[in-house]
Amino acid sequence: MPGRPPSDAVVLFDGKDLSHWVSMSKKGETGEPKWKVENGYVEVVHGSGSLISKEKFGSAQVHVEWATPAEVRESDQRRGNSGVFLMRRWEIQILDSWENPTYPKGEAAAVYGVAQPLVNACRRPGQWQTYDIIFDAPVYEGDKLVTPPYVTVLHNGVLVQNHVALPCGGPKEAHLVEGPLMLQDHPGPVRFRNVWVRPLAPVSGR
């Protein structure tokens, strides 16, 4: 069973409903979420759109629990694929990486396309897994990037990303100081539960 969120957390999914989320199609159209909520979890309904949190966050601790199907039918990137997107911009990959070779920057807990995890901490298919993500939002002065965003990730309590700098910069991204959390619509019935976020004060002096 999931643990109780901290008292200062914004609980985005407590197993009951999707009142904190909207659905977004690949074309950017929003609407009511169509993912399936039952037995304390929510399951991806592929093709219905990703889940976008109504609340926006900057620097934060993000906690997500997820599970891929117990029965393995696919391999590589087709096996339990989804993702947690910070500010809808940077993806922490979700994948069944138990005895499932794939490209390093696409494994479970990879910063997708940026950094492979330090170690494979994946549990067996069907078991619940946890991500605890510490995100430091970028700092801008006008259009100038002063401090890039950083992310630290613990997968099932194991440090797998250690203060990794994320790609960012340029005038077009100067507004990216906060944004919603996104859970990705992708082929495969991935389940989520106990999703919460603790807003954190920006870290200075790095």
Beta strands, then each sheet from edge to edge (+ up, - down):
strand 1: 10-13
strand 2: 21-24
strand 3: 30-31
strand 4: 36-38
strand 5: 41-43
strand 6: 50-57
strand 7: 60-67
strand 8: 82-86
strand 9: 90-94
strand 10: 129-136
strand 11: 139-141
strand 12: 144-147
strand 13: 150-155
strand 14: 158-165
strand 15: 179-183
strand 16: 191-199
sheet 1: 1+ 16- 5+ 4-
sheet 2: 1+ 16- 7+ 10- 13+ 14-
sheet 3: 3+ 2- 6+ 15- 8+ 9-
sheet 4: 11+ 12-
end
